[in-house]
Amino acid sequence: MAFAPKRPQKEINYEEVRIYTEEELHNYTEEELKNFKIKHDIPALEDLEKGPWPSFVADAKREALHRKKLAEGRTMVDKDVVDDLLGQLELSFNDGETHWKHGGIVGVFGYGGGVIGRYSDVPEKFPSVAHFHTLRVNQPASKFYKTGFLRALCDLWEYRGSGVFNMHGSTGDIILLGTTTEQLEPIFYDLTHELDQDLGGSGSNLRTPSCCIGKARCEFACIDTQDLCYELTMHYQDELHRPAFPYKFKIKVDGCPNGCVASIARSDFSLIGTWRDNIRIDQEAVKAYIAGEIKPNAGAHSGRDWGKFDIQKEVIDLCPTGCMAMEDGELKINNAECNRCMHCINVMPRALRPGTDTGVSILVGAKAPILEGAQLATLAVPFMKAEPPYDNIKELLEKIWEWWMEEGKNRERLGELIQRKGLPRFLEVIGVPAAPQMVKMPRTNPYIFWKEEDVPGGWKRDIKDYRMRHKR
Amino acid sequence: MEELKKIILEFAETSKKTKFYFKDLEKAVQAKMPDAKSREIKKAATELVNEGKLIYFSTGSTTMYGLKGRGITEDQ
C-alpha cells in the first residue's frame, strides 16, 4: 500500500536551508587535527582512542577543532563547548561520579516533553557546558533519511547547539546533545518550520514510537510496521507531547518474531508481526538446500567452513517445539505447535516463508532495570489483525492506558502494575480470557486464585464447619 | 472547564509540594468534583500551561506540573 501522509510532506532542499558554506564545513586539515589539543588535559579519555574501535573522543576532537576554526558569530553556543564537554567527562572519570544535574523547567512552549534540562555542577570550571540541554527529535519511521535532511539538521545543530549528536537514543529519537535555554525556541521553530520535523517524547509521556525496517526492505515483515508506527505517532500526538501518564510508556513495532527493534524487551506495548495460518513451504527449494545448491542463512556465517548443510542437525533438531520432520523426502511442519522462533525460516528463507494470514501478537509490560529490575514483555493477545486504521489496536491500547492511569502509582510502569495487581486482573481489564500458555508452569504455580464464577457449578464453603474440623 | 481550571490553580497555589504529579492533580480535582474525567482534567491543565499559569517540570524520565513562579522558578 502506498504511503498516505496525514499532512502535506515538505521536501527539504538543503541548498535553501543550509547555514554553512562548503569551506566552513571543511575548515581543517588532517594534519591540523593530528597536532590539535583541546583546552583541557584529558589523558583518561585519550586512552579510549587507543583501542581497535572508532572512538567518540576522536570524533569529539574533530568537532572541537571544527568549531574553533569557525568565524566569530557563526555559532550561537560557545565555540569551545566540546572542549568543556570532554573536560568535564575527564573530571567525572577521575572522580568516579557524574557532574551533570538533570531536569528542570526547560522546554518549548506547550510541550511537556522533548527537552531535558542538563546542567553542569562545576560550571566555574567548564562554563561552556553550564547549560547543556538535550533535545529529542522524532525520527522518521525505520530511520530512513534523505541526506539533505541530515545535512540541514547538522547545520542547525552546529549553529544553535553543540554540534554533538547521538544517532539514535535507545527509544529511537535523534538526540541533540547540548544547548542553552535561549536557543530552545529558535531550534524548535527551525526544526518544525524549516525541516518539518517534530520533537519526540520524554518524561511521563508516550515516548516516540519506533519500528523495524518492515516491508520497506524485509521479506519477513508480516505487517507494514512503518505505517502502523506512523499512524500511532500521529494519532497520539497529545499523549506524546502533553504528559499525563504515571510514567513513561513505550510502543515498538516489530515486523516479525525476529524482533529487530527488540520490542519484546524494550516496550510497554510490543507489537510483533506474526501469522496464524501455515508456514509456506517450497519443497523444491528444501531439496535444493539439502543438495547444497542454495546457501543456508542466505550466505551469512560463511566466514568458515561449516561442512555440508545438514537439515536434520541444523534445522529439525533445533526446532524448540519439535514440530518438524522429513517424511518421504518432504519437510513436514505441525503448524499448531510452531511457536514462531523463526529459526527454520531464517536458515532456509528461499524454502520457508511466514504464512499469508498475518497480523500482530501483542505483548505488554517490558522495561529496563530502574525500580524492580529488567522484565520481558508478557503475551497478552496472541493474534490480532493489523490493518489501517488499526482501530482494534487503538481500542486495546486505550483500555490499557485507562487502567494504568487509574491504578498505576506515580513512576510505576505498566509491567510493574501488572505484577502488583496480577495477570488475571489485567486480562479482565482488556477482556481477554486466560490461557494456560500465559502461565509458565500451570501445574506448579500456586498463585492462581479461582473465583466462584470461574468454576462450573461454583462451590459452597462453610468456614465454621471447616474450623470445627481444622483448628487454627 | 473554567471550574476545573480554578480548582487546579487553587491546588497548585496551596499544595505542600511546589511540583506535583498529574495524578496528584487529578486526585485534588476529583476530591472537589468527583465526576471529573482525567481527560478533561488534562485538557484543563494543558490550557493552563498554554496560558502560562502552570509549568511543566521534567527530570527527563518523569514530568511534573507546577505553578509558574512558585518553588523553583529559574532554569535550575
Interface residues (C-beta under 8 A of the other chain):
Chain A: K101 H102 G103 G104 I105 V106 G107 F109 G110 Y111 G112 G113 V115 I116 G117 Y119 H131 T134 T181 S202 G203 S204 N205 R242 P243 A244 F245 P246 Y247 K248 I370 M405 E406 G408 K409 N410 R411
Chain B: Y21 F22 K23 D24 S38 K42 A45 T46 V49 N50 I55 Y56 F57 S58 T59 G60 S61 T62 T63 G66 I72 T73 E74 D75 Q76
